[in-house]
Amino acid sequence: MVPNTLHESIKVQAKRLRDLFGIDLTTAKYVLARGPYGCADWSDLCTPLSEGPPL
């Protein structure tokens, strides 16, 4: 699967992290959001992506 949007891209990253470390997807999403992206949680990471690019 080739991600077409930023939201799809971070979902693919979370799935890769899950597979790499053998953890559940919810934990992988949390780690990804908190670690490299510096967000409070997964929904905090996804909110700006849903709103689209800034004007």
mmCIF entry with sequence, helices, sheets and N, C-alpha, C, O atoms, coordinates in Angstrom:
data_MODEL
# 
_entry.id   MODEL 
# 
_entity.id                         1 
_entity.type                       polymer 
_entity.pdbx_number_of_molecules   1 
# 
_entity_poly.entity_id                      1 
_entity_poly.type                           'polypeptide(L)' 
_entity_poly.nstd_linkage                   no 
_entity_poly.nstd_monomer                   no 
_entity_poly.pdbx_seq_one_letter_code       MVPNTLHESIKVQAKRLRDLFGIDLTTAKYVLARGPYGCADWSDLCTPLSEGPPL 
_entity_poly.pdbx_seq_one_letter_code_can   MVPNTLHESIKVQAKRLRDLFGIDLTTAKYVLARGPYGCADWSDLCTPLSEGPPL 
_entity_poly.pdbx_strand_id                 A 
# 
loop_
_entity_poly_seq.entity_id 
_entity_poly_seq.num 
_entity_poly_seq.mon_id 
_entity_poly_seq.hetero 
1 1  MET n 
1 2  VAL n 
1 3  PRO n 
1 4  ASN n 
1 5  THR n 
1 6  LEU n 
1 7  HIS n 
1 8  GLU n 
1 9  SER n 
1 10 ILE n 
1 11 LYS n 
1 12 VAL n 
1 13 GLN n 
1 14 ALA n 
1 15 LYS n 
1 16 ARG n 
1 17 LEU n 
1 18 ARG n 
1 19 ASP n 
1 20 LEU n 
1 21 PHE n 
1 22 GLY n 
1 23 ILE n 
1 24 ASP n 
1 25 LEU n 
1 26 THR n 
1 27 THR n 
1 28 ALA n 
1 29 LYS n 
1 30 TYR n 
1 31 VAL n 
1 32 LEU n 
1 33 ALA n 
1 34 ARG n 
1 35 GLY n 
1 36 PRO n 
1 37 TYR n 
1 38 GLY n 
1 39 CYS n 
1 40 ALA n 
1 41 ASP n 
1 42 TRP n 
1 43 SER n 
1 44 ASP n 
1 45 LEU n 
1 46 CYS n 
1 47 THR n 
1 48 PRO n 
1 49 LEU n 
1 50 SER n 
1 51 GLU n 
1 52 GLY n 
1 53 PRO n 
1 54 PRO n 
1 55 LEU n 
# 
_struct_asym.id          A 
_struct_asym.entity_id   1 
# 
loop_
_struct_conf.conf_type_id 
_struct_conf.id 
_struct_conf.pdbx_PDB_helix_id 
_struct_conf.beg_label_comp_id 
_struct_conf.beg_label_asym_id 
_struct_conf.beg_label_seq_id 
_struct_conf.pdbx_beg_PDB_ins_code 
_struct_conf.end_label_comp_id 
_struct_conf.end_label_asym_id 
_struct_conf.end_label_seq_id 
_struct_conf.pdbx_end_PDB_ins_code 
_struct_conf.beg_auth_comp_id 
_struct_conf.beg_auth_asym_id 
_struct_conf.beg_auth_seq_id 
_struct_conf.end_auth_comp_id 
_struct_conf.end_auth_asym_id 
_struct_conf.end_auth_seq_id 
_struct_conf.pdbx_PDB_helix_class 
_struct_conf.details 
_struct_conf.pdbx_PDB_helix_length 
HELX_P HELX_P1 AA1 LEU A 6  ? PHE A 21 ? LEU A 6  PHE A 21 1 ? 16 
HELX_P HELX_P2 AA2 LEU A 25 ? ARG A 34 ? LEU A 25 ARG A 34 1 ? 10 
HELX_P HELX_P3 AA3 TRP A 42 ? GLU A 51 ? TRP A 42 GLU A 51 1 ? 10 
# 
_struct_conf_type.id          HELX_P 
_struct_conf_type.criteria    ? 
_struct_conf_type.reference   ? 
# 
loop_
_atom_site.group_PDB 
_atom_site.id 
_atom_site.type_symbol 
_atom_site.label_atom_id 
_atom_site.label_alt_id 
_atom_site.label_comp_id 
_atom_site.label_asym_id 
_atom_site.label_entity_id 
_atom_site.label_seq_id 
_atom_site.pdbx_PDB_ins_code 
_atom_site.Cartn_x 
_atom_site.Cartn_y 
_atom_site.Cartn_z 
_atom_site.occupancy 
_atom_site.B_iso_or_equiv 
_atom_site.pdbx_formal_charge 
_atom_site.auth_seq_id 
_atom_site.auth_comp_id 
_atom_site.auth_asym_id 
_atom_site.auth_atom_id 
_atom_site.pdbx_PDB_model_num 
ATOM 1   N N  . MET A 1 1  ? 0.842  -1.181 0.000  1.00 0.00 ? 1  MET A N  1 
ATOM 2   C CA . MET A 1 1  ? 0.000  0.000  0.000  1.00 0.00 ? 1  MET A CA 1 
ATOM 3   C C  . MET A 1 1  ? 0.888  1.246  0.000  1.00 0.00 ? 1  MET A C  1 
ATOM 4   O O  . MET A 1 1  ? 1.794  1.385  0.822  1.00 0.00 ? 1  MET A O  1 
ATOM 5   N N  . VAL A 1 2  ? 0.610  2.122  -0.921 1.00 0.00 ? 2  VAL A N  1 
ATOM 6   C CA . VAL A 1 2  ? 1.320  3.396  -0.977 1.00 0.00 ? 2  VAL A CA 1 
ATOM 7   C C  . VAL A 1 2  ? 0.396  4.458  -0.392 1.00 0.00 ? 2  VAL A C  1 
ATOM 8   O O  . VAL A 1 2  ? -0.676 4.708  -0.943 1.00 0.00 ? 2  VAL A O  1 
ATOM 9   N N  . PRO A 1 3  ? 0.791  5.089  0.716  1.00 0.00 ? 3  PRO A N  1 
ATOM 10  C CA . PRO A 1 3  ? -0.070 6.101  1.331  1.00 0.00 ? 3  PRO A CA 1 
ATOM 11  C C  . PRO A 1 3  ? -0.223 7.321  0.426  1.00 0.00 ? 3  PRO A C  1 
ATOM 12  O O  . PRO A 1 3  ? 0.746  7.805  -0.158 1.00 0.00 ? 3  PRO A O  1 
ATOM 13  N N  . ASN A 1 4  ? -1.458 7.805  0.323  1.00 0.00 ? 4  ASN A N  1 
ATOM 14  C CA . ASN A 1 4  ? -1.749 8.967  -0.514 1.00 0.00 ? 4  ASN A CA 1 
ATOM 15  C C  . ASN A 1 4  ? -1.867 10.255 0.280  1.00 0.00 ? 4  ASN A C  1 
ATOM 16  O O  . ASN A 1 4  ? -1.756 11.342 -0.287 1.00 0.00 ? 4  ASN A O  1 
ATOM 17  N N  . THR A 1 5  ? -2.091 10.149 1.582  1.00 0.00 ? 5  THR A N  1 
ATOM 18  C CA . THR A 1 5  ? -2.252 11.330 2.424  1.00 0.00 ? 5  THR A CA 1 
ATOM 19  C C  . THR A 1 5  ? -1.317 11.216 3.623  1.00 0.00 ? 5  THR A C  1 
ATOM 20  O O  . THR A 1 5  ? -0.777 10.146 3.906  1.00 0.00 ? 5  THR A O  1 
ATOM 21  N N  . LEU A 1 6  ? -1.135 12.322 4.315  1.00 0.00 ? 6  LEU A N  1 
ATOM 22  C CA . LEU A 1 6  ? -0.310 12.294 5.531  1.00 0.00 ? 6  LEU A CA 1 
ATOM 23  C C  . LEU A 1 6  ? -0.913 11.377 6.584  1.00 0.00 ? 6  LEU A C  1 
ATOM 24  O O  . LEU A 1 6  ? -0.190 10.674 7.290  1.00 0.00 ? 6  LEU A O  1 
ATOM 25  N N  . HIS A 1 7  ? -2.243 11.383 6.691  1.00 0.00 ? 7  HIS A N  1 
ATOM 26  C CA . HIS A 1 7  ? -2.923 10.540 7.677  1.00 0.00 ? 7  HIS A CA 1 
ATOM 27  C C  . HIS A 1 7  ? -2.666 9.065  7.380  1.00 0.00 ? 7  HIS A C  1 
ATOM 28  O O  . HIS A 1 7  ? -2.375 8.289  8.289  1.00 0.00 ? 7  HIS A O  1 
ATOM 29  N N  . GLU A 1 8  ? -2.773 8.680  6.114  1.00 0.00 ? 8  GLU A N  1 
ATOM 30  C CA . GLU A 1 8  ? -2.491 7.297  5.734  1.00 0.00 ? 8  GLU A CA 1 
ATOM 31  C C  . GLU A 1 8  ? -1.025 6.950  5.999  1.00 0.00 ? 8  GLU A C  1 
ATOM 32  O O  . GLU A 1 8  ? -0.713 5.828  6.399  1.00 0.00 ? 8  GLU A O  1 
ATOM 33  N N  . SER A 1 9  ? -0.143 7.896  5.781  1.00 0.00 ? 9  SER A N  1 
ATOM 34  C CA . SER A 1 9  ? 1.285  7.673  5.985  1.00 0.00 ? 9  SER A CA 1 
ATOM 35  C C  . SER A 1 9  ? 1.609  7.370  7.447  1.00 0.00 ? 9  SER A C  1 
ATOM 36  O O  . SER A 1 9  ? 2.387  6.459  7.731  1.00 0.00 ? 9  SER A O  1 
ATOM 37  N N  . ILE A 1 10 ? 1.024  8.117  8.366  1.00 0.00 ? 10 ILE A N  1 
ATOM 38  C CA . ILE A 1 10 ? 1.321  7.850  9.782  1.00 0.00 ? 10 ILE A CA 1 
ATOM 39  C C  . ILE A 1 10 ? 0.661  6.556  10.246 1.00 0.00 ? 10 ILE A C  1 
ATOM 40  O O  . ILE A 1 10 ? 1.172  5.895  11.150 1.00 0.00 ? 10 ILE A O  1 
ATOM 41  N N  . LYS A 1 11 ? -0.476 6.181  9.635  1.00 0.00 ? 11 LYS A N  1 
ATOM 42  C CA . LYS A 1 11 ? -1.083 4.889  9.960  1.00 0.00 ? 11 LYS A CA 1 
ATOM 43  C C  . LYS A 1 11 ? -0.161 3.747  9.531  1.00 0.00 ? 11 LYS A C  1 
ATOM 44  O O  . LYS A 1 11 ? -0.006 2.767  10.259 1.00 0.00 ? 11 LYS A O  1 
ATOM 45  N N  . VAL A 1 12 ? 0.445  3.872  8.357  1.00 0.00 ? 12 VAL A N  1 
ATOM 46  C CA . VAL A 1 12 ? 1.389  2.859  7.882  1.00 0.00 ? 12 VAL A CA 1 
ATOM 47  C C  . VAL A 1 12 ? 2.608  2.806  8.803  1.00 0.00 ? 12 VAL A C  1 
ATOM 48  O O  . VAL A 1 12 ? 3.108  1.724  9.108  1.00 0.00 ? 12 VAL A O  1 
ATOM 49  N N  . GLN A 1 13 ? 3.086  3.972  9.246  1.00 0.00 ? 13 GLN A N  1 
ATOM 50  C CA . GLN A 1 13 ? 4.224  4.014  10.163 1.00 0.00 ? 13 GLN A CA 1 
ATOM 51  C C  . GLN A 1 13 ? 3.890  3.287  11.467 1.00 0.00 ? 13 GLN A C  1 
ATOM 52  O O  . GLN A 1 13 ? 4.719  2.550  12.001 1.00 0.00 ? 13 GLN A O  1 
ATOM 53  N N  . ALA A 1 14 ? 2.676  3.498  11.974 1.00 0.00 ? 14 ALA A N  1 
ATOM 54  C CA . ALA A 1 14 ? 2.261  2.838  13.216 1.00 0.00 ? 14 ALA A CA 1 
ATOM 55  C C  . ALA A 1 14 ? 2.204  1.324  13.029 1.00 0.00 ? 14 ALA A C  1 
ATOM 56  O O  . ALA A 1 14 ? 2.604  0.574  13.919 1.00 0.00 ? 14 ALA A O  1 
ATOM 57  N N  . LYS A 1 15 ? 1.714  0.876  11.888 1.00 0.00 ? 15 LYS A N  1 
ATOM 58  C CA . LYS A 1 15 ? 1.645  -0.565 11.629 1.00 0.00 ? 15 LYS A CA 1 
ATOM 59  C C  . LYS A 1 15 ? 3.042  -1.171 11.509 1.00 0.00 ? 15 LYS A C  1 
ATOM 60  O O  . LYS A 1 15 ? 3.274  -2.290 11.967 1.00 0.00 ? 15 LYS A O  1 
ATOM 61  N N  . ARG A 1 16 ? 3.957  -0.449 10.906 1.00 0.00 ? 16 ARG A N  1 
ATOM 62  C CA . ARG A 1 16 ? 5.343  -0.931 10.812 1.00 0.00 ? 16 ARG A CA 1 
ATOM 63  C C  . ARG A 1 16 ? 5.980  -1.021 12.193 1.00 0.00 ? 16 ARG A C  1 
ATOM 64  O O  . ARG A 1 16 ? 6.691  -1.981 12.490 1.00 0.00 ? 16 ARG A O  1 
ATOM 65  N N  . LEU A 1 17 ? 5.729  -0.025 13.035 1.00 0.00 ? 17 LEU A N  1 
ATOM 66  C CA . LEU A 1 17 ? 6.252  -0.030 14.399 1.00 0.00 ? 17 LEU A CA 1 
ATOM 67  C C  . LEU A 1 17 ? 5.682  -1.211 15.177 1.00 0.00 ? 17 LEU A C  1 
ATOM 68  O O  . LEU A 1 17 ? 6.403  -1.883 15.915 1.00 0.00 ? 17 LEU A O  1 
ATOM 69  N N  . ARG A 1 18 ? 4.380  -1.460 15.007 1.00 0.00 ? 18 ARG A N  1 
ATOM 70  C CA . ARG A 1 18 ? 3.726  -2.605 15.659 1.00 0.00 ? 18 ARG A CA 1 
ATOM 71  C C  . ARG A 1 18 ? 4.408  -3.907 15.267 1.00 0.00 ? 18 ARG A C  1 
ATOM 72  O O  . ARG A 1 18 ? 4.728  -4.737 16.118 1.00 0.00 ? 18 ARG A O  1 
ATOM 73  N N  . ASP A 1 19 ? 4.626  -4.073 13.962 1.00 0.00 ? 19 ASP A N  1 
ATOM 74  C CA . ASP A 1 19 ? 5.231  -5.310 13.475 1.00 0.00 ? 19 ASP A CA 1 
ATOM 75  C C  . ASP A 1 19 ? 6.690  -5.446 13.918 1.00 0.00 ? 19 ASP A C  1 
ATOM 76  O O  . ASP A 1 19 ? 7.142  -6.541 14.250 1.00 0.00 ? 19 ASP A O  1 
ATOM 77  N N  . LEU A 1 20 ? 7.413  -4.342 13.922 1.00 0.00 ? 20 LEU A N  1 
ATOM 78  C CA . LEU A 1 20 ? 8.828  -4.358 14.281 1.00 0.00 ? 20 LEU A CA 1 
ATOM 79  C C  . LEU A 1 20 ? 9.050  -4.760 15.738 1.00 0.00 ? 20 LEU A C  1 
ATOM 80  O O  . LEU A 1 20 ? 9.954  -5.537 16.044 1.00 0.00 ? 20 LEU A O  1 
ATOM 81  N N  . PHE A 1 21 ? 8.212  -4.221 16.641 1.00 0.00 ? 21 PHE A N  1 
ATOM 82  C CA . PHE A 1 21 ? 8.400  -4.467 18.067 1.00 0.00 ? 21 PHE A CA 1 
ATOM 83  C C  . PHE A 1 21 ? 7.440  -5.495 18.651 1.00 0.00 ? 21 PHE A C  1 
ATOM 84  O O  . PHE A 1 21 ? 7.550  -5.838 19.828 1.00 0.00 ? 21 PHE A O  1 
ATOM 85  N N  . GLY A 1 22 ? 6.498  -5.994 17.848 1.00 0.00 ? 22 GLY A N  1 
ATOM 86  C CA . GLY A 1 22 ? 5.562  -6.997 18.336 1.00 0.00 ? 22 GLY A CA 1 
ATOM 87  C C  . GLY A 1 22 ? 4.625  -6.467 19.407 1.00 0.00 ? 22 GLY A C  1 
ATOM 88  O O  . GLY A 1 22 ? 4.295  -7.176 20.358 1.00 0.00 ? 22 GLY A O  1 
ATOM 89  N N  . ILE A 1 23 ? 4.196  -5.216 19.254 1.00 0.00 ? 23 ILE A N  1 
ATOM 90  C CA . ILE A 1 23 ? 3.279  -4.592 20.217 1.00 0.00 ? 23 ILE A CA 1 
ATOM 91  C C  . ILE A 1 23 ? 1.922  -4.398 19.545 1.00 0.00 ? 23 ILE A C  1 
ATOM 92  O O  . ILE A 1 23 ? 1.807  -4.507 18.324 1.00 0.00 ? 23 ILE A O  1 
ATOM 93  N N  . ASP A 1 24 ? 0.897  -4.110 20.343 1.00 0.00 ? 24 ASP A N  1 
ATOM 94  C CA . ASP A 1 24 ? -0.414 -3.888 19.747 1.00 0.00 ? 24 ASP A CA 1 
ATOM 95  C C  . ASP A 1 24 ? -0.452 -2.526 19.043 1.00 0.00 ? 24 ASP A C  1 
ATOM 96  O O  . ASP A 1 24 ? 0.361  -1.647 19.327 1.00 0.00 ? 24 ASP A O  1 
ATOM 97  N N  . LEU A 1 25 ? -1.398 -2.368 18.130 1.00 0.00 ? 25 LEU A N  1 
ATOM 98  C CA . LEU A 1 25 ? -1.462 -1.178 17.292 1.00 0.00 ? 25 LEU A CA 1 
ATOM 99  C C  . LEU A 1 25 ? -1.738 0.083  18.110 1.00 0.00 ? 25 LEU A C  1 
ATOM 100 O O  . LEU A 1 25 ? -1.203 1.146  17.796 1.00 0.00 ? 25 LEU A O  1 
ATOM 101 N N  . THR A 1 26 ? -2.554 -0.016 19.143 1.00 0.00 ? 26 THR A N  1 
ATOM 102 C CA . THR A 1 26 ? -2.849 1.150  19.975 1.00 0.00 ? 26 THR A CA 1 
ATOM 103 C C  . THR A 1 26 ? -1.580 1.682  20.638 1.00 0.00 ? 26 THR A C  1 
ATOM 104 O O  . THR A 1 26 ? -1.351 2.891  20.677 1.00 0.00 ? 26 THR A O  1 
ATOM 105 N N  . THR A 1 27 ? -0.769 0.783  21.152 1.00 0.00 ? 27 THR A N  1 
ATOM 106 C CA . THR A 1 27 ? 0.495  1.183  21.768 1.00 0.00 ? 27 THR A CA 1 
ATOM 107 C C  . THR A 1 27 ? 1.439  1.779  20.737 1.00 0.00 ? 27 THR A C  1 
ATOM 108 O O  . THR A 1 27 ? 2.111  2.773  21.011 1.00 0.00 ? 27 THR A O  1 
ATOM 109 N N  . ALA A 1 28 ? 1.493  1.182  19.559 1.00 0.00 ? 28 ALA A N  1 
ATOM 110 C CA . ALA A 1 28 ? 2.356  1.696  18.492 1.00 0.00 ? 28 ALA A CA 1 
ATOM 111 C C  . ALA A 1 28 ? 1.943  3.111  18.093 1.00 0.00 ? 28 ALA A C  1 
ATOM 112 O O  . ALA A 1 28 ? 2.798  3.968  17.867 1.00 0.00 ? 28 ALA A O  1 
ATOM 113 N N  . LYS A 1 29 ? 0.642  3.357  18.007 1.00 0.00 ? 29 LYS A N  1 
ATOM 114 C CA . LYS A 1 29 ? 0.149  4.700  17.667 1.00 0.00 ? 29 LYS A CA 1 
ATOM 115 C C  . LYS A 1 29 ? 0.550  5.703  18.743 1.00 0.00 ? 29 LYS A C  1 
ATOM 116 O O  . LYS A 1 29 ? 0.974  6.816  18.434 1.00 0.00 ? 29 LYS A O  1 
ATOM 117 N N  . TYR A 1 30 ? 0.413  5.306  20.004 1.00 0.00 ? 30 TYR A N  1 
ATOM 118 C CA . TYR A 1 30 ? 0.764  6.189  21.113 1.00 0.00 ? 30 TYR A CA 1 
ATOM 119 C C  . TYR A 1 30 ? 2.257  6.514  21.104 1.00 0.00 ? 30 TYR A C  1 
ATOM 120 O O  . TYR A 1 30 ? 2.648  7.672  21.256 1.00 0.00 ? 30 TYR A O  1 
ATOM 121 N N  . VAL A 1 31 ? 3.088  5.486  20.924 1.00 0.00 ? 31 VAL A N  1 
ATOM 122 C CA . VAL A 1 31 ? 4.540  5.679  20.905 1.00 0.00 ? 31 VAL A CA 1 
ATOM 123 C C  . VAL A 1 31 ? 4.939  6.589  19.751 1.00 0.00 ? 31 VAL A C  1 
ATOM 124 O O  . VAL A 1 31 ? 5.772  7.479  19.921 1.00 0.00 ? 31 VAL A O  1 
ATOM 125 N N  . LEU A 1 32 ? 4.359  6.373  18.593 1.00 0.00 ? 32 LEU A N  1 
ATOM 126 C CA . LEU A 1 32 ? 4.668  7.189  17.420 1.00 0.00 ? 32 LEU A CA 1 
ATOM 127 C C  . LEU A 1 32 ? 4.264  8.642  17.643 1.00 0.00 ? 32 LEU A C  1 
ATOM 128 O O  . LEU A 1 32 ? 5.019  9.555  17.310 1.00 0.00 ? 32 LEU A O  1 
ATOM 129 N N  . ALA A 1 33 ? 3.090  8.857  18.197 1.00 0.00 ? 33 ALA A N  1 
ATOM 130 C CA . ALA A 1 33 ? 2.618  10.226 18.439 1.00 0.00 ? 33 ALA A CA 1 
ATOM 131 C C  . ALA A 1 33 ? 3.483  10.930 19.484 1.00 0.00 ? 33 ALA A C  1 
ATOM 132 O O  . ALA A 1 33 ? 3.869  12.083 19.293 1.00 0.00 ? 33 ALA A O  1 
ATOM 133 N N  . ARG A 1 34 ? 3.787  10.248 20.576 1.00 0.00 ? 34 ARG A N  1 
ATOM 134 C CA . ARG A 1 34 ? 4.557  10.856 21.667 1.00 0.00 ? 34 ARG A CA 1 
ATOM 135 C C  . ARG A 1 34 ? 6.028  11.036 21.314 1.00 0.00 ? 34 ARG A C  1 
ATOM 136 O O  . ARG A 1 34 ? 6.632  12.053 21.657 1.00 0.00 ? 34 ARG A O  1 
ATOM 137 N N  . GLY A 1 35 ? 6.597  10.063 20.638 1.00 0.00 ? 35 GLY A N  1 
ATOM 138 C CA . GLY A 1 35 ? 8.029  10.082 20.344 1.00 0.00 ? 35 GLY A CA 1 
ATOM 139 C C  . GLY A 1 35 ? 8.408  11.063 19.256 1.00 0.00 ? 35 GLY A C  1 
ATOM 140 O O  . GLY A 1 35 ? 8.628  12.241 19.534 1.00 0.00 ? 35 GLY A O  1 
ATOM 141 N N  . PRO A 1 36 ? 8.487  10.599 18.025 1.00 0.00 ? 36 PRO A N  1 
ATOM 142 C CA . PRO A 1 36 ? 9.004  11.451 16.948 1.00 0.00 ? 36 PRO A CA 1 
ATOM 143 C C  . PRO A 1 36 ? 8.154  12.671 16.633 1.00 0.00 ? 36 PRO A C  1 
ATOM 144 O O  . PRO A 1 36 ? 8.679  13.697 16.201 1.00 0.00 ? 36 PRO A O  1 
ATOM 145 N N  . TYR A 1 37 ? 6.844  12.570 16.846 1.00 0.00 ? 37 TYR A N  1 
ATOM 146 C CA . TYR A 1 37 ? 5.989  13.706 16.485 1.00 0.00 ? 37 TYR A CA 1 
ATOM 147 C C  . TYR A 1 37 ? 5.731  14.670 17.637 1.00 0.00 ? 37 TYR A C  1 
ATOM 148 O O  . TYR A 1 37 ? 5.261  15.784 17.406 1.00 0.00 ? 37 TYR A O  1 
ATOM 149 N N  . GLY A 1 38 ? 6.026  14.271 18.865 1.00 0.00 ? 38 GLY A N  1 
ATOM 150 C CA . GLY A 1 38 ? 5.913  15.161 20.016 1.00 0.00 ? 38 GLY A CA 1 
ATOM 151 C C  . GLY A 1 38 ? 4.497  15.603 20.342 1.00 0.00 ? 38 GLY A C  1 
ATOM 152 O O  . GLY A 1 38 ? 4.287  16.714 20.829 1.00 0.00 ? 38 GLY A O  1 
ATOM 153 N N  . CYS A 1 39 ? 3.524  14.738 20.075 1.00 0.00 ? 39 CYS A N  1 
ATOM 154 C CA . CYS A 1 39 ? 2.123  15.059 20.366 1.00 0.00 ? 39 CYS A CA 1 
ATOM 155 C C  . CYS A 1 39 ? 1.698  14.381 21.666 1.00 0.00 ? 39 CYS A C  1 
ATOM 156 O O  . CYS A 1 39 ? 2.356  13.454 22.139 1.00 0.00 ? 39 CYS A O  1 
ATOM 157 N N  . ALA A 1 40 ? 0.598  14.851 22.231 1.00 0.00 ? 40 ALA A N  1 
ATOM 158 C CA . ALA A 1 40 ? 0.110  14.284 23.484 1.00 0.00 ? 40 ALA A CA 1 
ATOM 159 C C  . ALA A 1 40 ? -0.388 12.851 23.297 1.00 0.00 ? 40 ALA A C  1 
ATOM 160 O O  . ALA A 1 40 ? -0.158 12.000 24.157 1.00 0.00 ? 40 ALA A O  1 
ATOM 161 N N  . ASP A 1 41 ? -1.065 12.578 22.188 1.00 0.00 ? 41 ASP A N  1 
ATOM 162 C CA . ASP A 1 41 ? -1.559 11.240 21.889 1.00 0.00 ? 41 ASP A CA 1 
ATOM 163 C C  . ASP A 1 41 ? -1.890 11.142 20.401 1.00 0.00 ? 41 ASP A C  1 
ATOM 164 O O  . ASP A 1 41 ? -1.653 12.080 19.640 1.00 0.00 ? 41 ASP A O  1 
ATOM 165 N N  . TRP A 1 42 ? -2.440 9.998  19.994 1.00 0.00 ? 42 TRP A N  1 
ATOM 166 C CA . TRP A 1 42 ? -2.720 9.749  18.577 1.00 0.00 ? 42 TRP A CA 1 
ATOM 167 C C  . TRP A 1 42 ? -3.722 10.752 18.009 1.00 0.00 ? 42 TRP A C  1 
ATOM 168 O O  . TRP A 1 42 ? -3.528 11.253 16.902 1.00 0.00 ? 42 TRP A O  1 
ATOM 169 N N  . SER A 1 43 ? -4.779 11.049 18.744 1.00 0.00 ? 43 SER A N  1 
ATOM 170 C CA . SER A 1 43 ? -5.790 11.989 18.235 1.00 0.00 ? 43 SER A CA 1 
ATOM 171 C C  . SER A 1 43 ? -5.215 13.391 18.087 1.00 0.00 ? 43 SER A C  1 
ATOM 172 O O  . SER A 1 43 ? -5.598 14.132 17.182 1.00 0.00 ? 43 SER A O  1 
ATOM 173 N N  . ASP A 1 44 ? -4.294 13.755 18.977 1.00 0.00 ? 44 ASP A N  1 
ATOM 174 C CA . ASP A 1 44 ? -3.623 15.052 18.882 1.00 0.00 ? 44 ASP A CA 1 
ATOM 175 C C  . ASP A 1 44 ? -2.784 15.123 17.605 1.00 0.00 ? 44 ASP A C  1 
ATOM 176 O O  . ASP A 1 44 ? -2.677 16.183 16.988 1.00 0.00 ? 44 ASP A O  1 
ATOM 177 N N  . LEU A 1 45 ? -2.199 14.015 17.215 1.00 0.00 ? 45 LEU A N  1 
ATOM 178 C CA . LEU A 1 45 ? -1.419 13.947 15.982 1.00 0.00 ? 45 LEU A CA 1 
ATOM 179 C C  . LEU A 1 45 ? -2.322 14.008 14.755 1.00 0.00 ? 45 LEU A C  1 
ATOM 180 O O  . LEU A 1 45 ? -1.980 14.660 13.769 1.00 0.00 ? 45 LEU A O  1 
ATOM 181 N N  . CYS A 1 46 ? -3.465 13.342 14.805 1.00 0.00 ? 46 CYS A N  1 
ATOM 182 C CA . CYS A 1 46 ? -4.353 13.253 13.639 1.00 0.00 ? 46 CYS A CA 1 
ATOM 183 C C  . CYS A 1 46 ? -5.165 14.516 13.396 1.00 0.00 ? 46 CYS A C  1 
ATOM 184 O O  . CYS A 1 46 ? -5.537 14.784 12.253 1.00 0.00 ? 46 CYS A O  1 
ATOM 185 N N  . THR A 1 47 ? -5.450 15.295 14.419 1.00 0.00 ? 47 THR A N  1 
ATOM 186 C CA . THR A 1 47 ? -6.293 16.481 14.266 1.00 0.00 ? 47 THR A CA 1 
ATOM 187 C C  . THR A 1 47 ? -5.761 17.461 13.233 1.00 0.00 ? 47 THR A C  1 
ATOM 188 O O  . THR A 1 47 ? -6.523 17.848 12.346 1.00 0.00 ? 47 THR A O  1 
ATOM 189 N N  . PRO A 1 48 ? -4.508 17.888 13.286 1.00 0.00 ? 48 PRO A N  1 
ATOM 190 C CA . PRO A 1 48 ? -4.030 18.828 12.268 1.00 0.00 ? 48 PRO A CA 1 
ATOM 191 C C  . PRO A 1 48 ? -4.015 18.227 10.862 1.00 0.00 ? 48 PRO A C  1 
ATOM 192 O O  . PRO A 1 48 ? -4.161 18.949 9.875  1.00 0.00 ? 48 PRO A O  1 
ATOM 193 N N  . LEU A 1 49 ? -3.840 16.915 10.771 1.00 0.00 ? 49 LEU A N  1 
ATOM 194 C CA . LEU A 1 49 ? -3.824 16.269 9.462  1.00 0.00 ? 49 LEU A CA 1 
ATOM 195 C C  . LEU A 1 49 ? -5.208 16.267 8.833  1.00 0.00 ? 49 LEU A C  1 
ATOM 196 O O  . LEU A 1 49 ? -5.339 16.347 7.612  1.00 0.00 ? 49 LEU A O  1 
ATOM 197 N N  . SER A 1 50 ? -6.248 16.176 9.669  1.00 0.00 ? 50 SER A N  1 
ATOM 198 C CA . SER A 1 50 ? -7.621 16.191 9.169  1.00 0.00 ? 50 SER A CA 1 
ATOM 199 C C  . SER A 1 50 ? -8.033 17.575 8.699  1.00 0.00 ? 50 SER A C  1 
ATOM 200 O O  . SER A 1 50 ? -8.873 17.714 7.809  1.00 0.00 ? 50 SER A O  1 
ATOM 201 N N  . GLU A 1 51 ? -7.439 18.596 9.299  1.00 0.00 ? 51 GLU A N  1 
ATOM 202 C CA . GLU A 1 51 ? -7.809 19.967 8.959  1.00 0.00 ? 51 GLU A CA 1 
ATOM 203 C C  . GLU A 1 51 ? -7.194 20.420 7.646  1.00 0.00 ? 51 GLU A C  1 
ATOM 204 O O  . GLU A 1 51 ? -7.649 21.402 7.059  1.00 0.00 ? 51 GLU A O  1 
ATOM 205 N N  . GLY A 1 52 ? -6.174 19.727 7.178  1.00 0.00 ? 52 GLY A N  1 
ATOM 206 C CA . GLY A 1 52 ? -5.519 20.101 5.930  1.00 0.00 ? 52 GLY A CA 1 
ATOM 207 C C  . GLY A 1 52 ? -4.380 21.061 6.172  1.00 0.00 ? 52 GLY A C  1 
ATOM 208 O O  . GLY A 1 52 ? -4.105 21.443 7.310  1.00 0.00 ? 52 GLY A O  1 
ATOM 209 N N  . PRO A 1 53 ? -3.707 21.455 5.084  1.00 0.00 ? 53 PRO A N  1 
ATOM 210 C CA . PRO A 1 53 ? -2.550 22.347 5.225  1.00 0.00 ? 53 PRO A CA 1 
ATOM 211 C C  . PRO A 1 53 ? -2.959 23.759 5.638  1.00 0.00 ? 53 PRO A C  1 
ATOM 212 O O  . PRO A 1 53 ? -4.055 24.209 5.302  1.00 0.00 ? 53 PRO A O  1 
ATOM 213 N N  . PRO A 1 54 ? -2.090 24.458 6.361  1.00 0.00 ? 54 PRO A N  1 
ATOM 214 C CA . PRO A 1 54 ? -2.411 25.837 6.756  1.00 0.00 ? 54 PRO A CA 1 
ATOM 215 C C  . PRO A 1 54 ? -2.443 26.749 5.532  1.00 0.00 ? 54 PRO A C  1 
ATOM 216 O O  . PRO A 1 54 ? -1.767 26.508 4.532  1.00 0.00 ? 54 PRO A O  1 
ATOM 217 N N  . LEU A 1 55 ? -3.229 27.778 5.643  1.00 0.00 ? 55 LEU A N  1 
ATOM 218 C CA . LEU A 1 55 ? -3.343 28.728 4.523  1.00 0.00 ? 55 LEU A CA 1 
ATOM 219 C C  . LEU A 1 55 ? -2.189 29.682 4.486  1.00 0.00 ? 55 LEU A C  1 
ATOM 220 O O  . LEU A 1 55 ? -2.128 30.545 3.610  1.00 0.00 ? 55 LEU A O  1 
# 
